[in-house]
Amino acid sequence: MELTCQDCGSPIPSDTCPSCQKPAPLWAKFCPHCGKGLSRVESSTNPNSKAKKKRKLCSDESCIGIIGPDGVCTECGKRPF
């Protein structure tokens, strides 16, 4: 059984819950079916985990963007203060 987005129908990356054996999104802390806690261990070898720690958030508190390699926010286009 694969999870899909209710809005667009795209597949959602998932794992099997060890308690109920149903799919749970990879980012879920609890199974959406049985409610049991899911222990997710972020691998130190995962290249994305290191990139997330190094990213710099936009200094505009109303923006959700990050500062790109060019020094400009990816959402609003501003440079950090």
Sequence and secondary structure as in RCSB ss.txt:
>XXXX:A:sequence
MELTCQDCGSPIPSDTCPSCQKPAPLWAKFCPHCGKGLSRVESSTNPNSKAKKKRKLCSDESCIGIIGPDGVCTE
CGKRPF
>XXXX:A:secstr
   B TTT  B  EEE TTT  EEETT SB TTT  B      TT HHHHHHHH  B SSTT   BB TTSSBTT
T     
